[in-house]
């Protein structure tokens, strides 16, 4: 199994769970929950593949569908939506962070395979990671997560840079990709739970002073 398939399966499964949790939180019916899970898991990859003019993996491979259905079934079997006192918010952050990092890597790998330049690699890493979440959040009438979550889109960019860098050095392999994934995931989770933020531009009072 190649690097892309491993990272893609991890990302699809994690984002499917994140979409499931959003659907539960929004009190959607079972069809709405499934749609949220599928859009979150496949949206970014479909947009990515369309840009590089290739048939989306979701339409040519069976594993994306299997991963999503299996994750929804597992969530229902474990009755995630029924557990009293269950911290769905924390589970969502962890699942979404895993999907973010995994899809950042798949986007970068597809870009490298398509012989894109540095900007192309970073752009596809970012778009693959956040595209599905943007579609999902827009559908449920929320501000897309990437626009108001600190160190979210930034992690996708950092991951893309790291993958591009190790490829330029000729050391891109399973072990190095795993290390990048773990470091990027740690960055995202530490930043979230410690409340790290990026600088914000605050509108000043023109009449002040």
C-alpha positions in Angstrom: 0.0 0.0 0.0 1.5 3.3 -1.1 1.9 6.5 0.9 -1.0 8.3 -0.7 -3.5 5.5 0.0 -2.5 5.2 3.6 -2.8 8.9 4.3 -6.0 9.1 2.2 -7.7 6.3 4.2 -6.7 7.9 7.5 -8.0 11.4 6.3 -11.2 10.0 4.9 -12.0 8.0 8.1 -11.2 10.9 10.4 -13.1 13.5 8.4 -16.1 11.2 8.1 -16.3 11.0 11.9 -15.9 14.8 12.1 -18.8 15.2 9.6 -20.9 12.7 11.6 -20.4 14.7 14.8 -21.3 18.0 13.1 -24.5 16.3 11.8 -25.4 15.1 15.3 -24.7 18.5 16.8 -26.9 20.2 14.2 -29.6 17.6 14.9 -29.8 16.5 11.3 -31.7 13.3 10.3 -29.7 10.2 9.3 -29.6 11.2 5.7 -28.3 14.7 6.6 -25.7 13.1 8.9 -24.5 10.8 6.1 -24.3 13.8 3.7 -22.3 15.8 6.2 -19.9 12.9 6.6 -19.5 12.3 2.9 -19.0 16.0 2.1 -16.4 16.4 4.8 -14.5 13.3 3.8 -14.6 13.7 0.0 -15.1 17.4 -0.8 -11.5 18.5 -0.6 -10.2 15.5 -2.5 -12.7 16.0 -5.3 -11.8 19.7 -5.7 -8.1 18.8 -5.6 -8.4 16.1 -8.3 -10.4 18.4 -10.5 -7.7 21.0 -10.4 -5.0 18.6 -11.5 -7.4 17.2 -14.1 -7.6 13.6 -12.8 -10.7 11.5 -12.1 -11.4 11.9 -8.4 -10.4 8.9 -6.3 -13.9 9.0 -4.8 -15.3 8.1 -8.2 -12.7 5.5 -9.3 -11.8 3.7 -6.1 -13.9 1.7 -3.6 -12.0 2.4 -0.4 -13.3 6.0 0.1 -16.9 4.8 0.2 -16.0 1.8 2.4 -14.0 4.0 4.9 -16.9 6.4 5.3 -19.6 3.8 5.7 -17.5 1.8 8.1 -16.8 4.9 10.2 -20.5 5.9 10.3 -21.5 2.4 11.2 -18.8 2.3 14.0 -20.0 5.6 15.4 -23.6 4.3 15.4 -22.6 1.0 16.9 -20.7 2.8 19.7 -23.8 5.1 20.1 -21.6 8.2 20.1 -24.7 10.3 19.7 -26.4 8.8 22.7 -23.6 8.9 25.4 -24.5 11.1 28.3 -21.8 13.5 29.3 -19.7 12.5 26.2 -17.4 15.3 25.1 -18.3 15.4 21.5 -16.4 18.7 21.1 -13.0 17.2 22.0 -13.6 14.1 19.9 -14.5 16.4 17.0 -11.3 18.4 17.4 -9.1 15.2 17.5 -10.8 13.6 14.5 -10.8 16.8 12.5 -7.1 17.4 13.3 -6.2 13.9 12.1 -8.1 14.5 8.9 -6.5 17.9 8.5 -3.0 16.5 8.7 -3.6 13.4 6.6 -5.3 15.3 3.8 -2.6 18.0 3.9 -0.1 15.2 3.1 -2.3 13.7 0.4 -2.7 17.1 -1.3 1.0 17.7 -1.2 1.7 14.2 -2.6 -0.7 14.6 -5.5 0.8 18.0 -6.3 4.4 16.5 -6.2 3.2 13.7 -8.4 1.7 16.2 -10.8 5.0 18.1 -11.0 3.6 21.3 -9.5 5.9 24.0 -8.1 6.2 25.1 -4.4 3.1 27.2 -4.5 1.1 24.5 -6.2 2.1 22.0 -3.5 1.2 24.3 -0.7 -2.1 25.3 -2.3 -3.2 21.7 -2.9 -2.2 20.7 0.6 -4.3 23.5 2.0 -7.3 23.0 -0.3 -7.4 19.2 0.2 -7.4 19.7 4.0 -10.0 22.4 4.3 -12.1 22.1 1.2 -14.5 19.4 2.6 -14.9 21.3 5.9 -15.8 24.5 4.0 -18.5 22.8 2.0 -19.8 21.1 5.1 -19.9 24.2 7.3 -21.5 26.2 4.5 -24.2 23.6 4.1 -25.1 23.7 7.8 -25.0 27.5 7.9 -21.8 28.0 9.9 -18.7 30.1 9.4 -16.2 27.7 7.9 -14.0 26.3 10.6 -10.8 27.3 8.8 -11.8 31.0 9.0 -12.1 31.2 12.8 -10.0 28.4 14.1 -6.4 29.4 15.0 -3.6 27.2 13.8 -5.9 25.2 11.5 -5.2 26.3 8.0 -1.7 27.2 9.2 -1.0 23.5 10.1 -2.0 22.5 6.5 0.4 25.0 5.1 3.3 23.8 7.4 2.6 20.2 6.6 2.7 21.0 2.8 6.0 22.8 3.2 7.5 19.9 5.2 6.4 17.3 2.6 7.7 19.5 -0.2 11.0 20.0 1.6 11.7 16.3 2.3 10.8 15.5 -1.3 13.4 18.0 -2.5 15.9 16.4 -0.3 15.1 13.0 -1.7 14.1 11.4 1.6 10.3 11.1 1.2 9.3 7.7 2.5 6.8 6.0 4.9 8.9 6.8 8.0 9.5 10.4 7.2 5.9 11.0 6.2 4.8 9.4 9.5 7.1 11.7 11.5 5.7 14.7 9.6 2.2 13.6 10.3 2.8 13.1 14.1 4.6 16.5 14.4 1.9 18.3 12.5 -0.9 16.6 14.6 1.0 17.5 17.8 1.2 21.1 16.6 -2.5 21.3 15.9 -3.6 19.7 19.2 -1.1 21.6 21.4 -2.1 24.9 19.7 -5.8 24.1 20.2 -5.7 23.0 23.8 -3.2 25.7 24.9 -5.3 28.4 23.1 -2.5 29.6 20.8 -3.7 32.2 18.4 -2.4 34.0 15.3 -2.2 37.8 15.3 -5.6 39.4 14.5 -6.2 42.8 12.8 -8.4 44.8 15.1 -10.4 47.7 13.7 -9.2 50.8 15.4 -11.3 53.8 16.4 -10.6 56.5 13.9 -11.8 59.2 16.3 -9.4 58.0 19.0 -6.6 60.3 20.0 
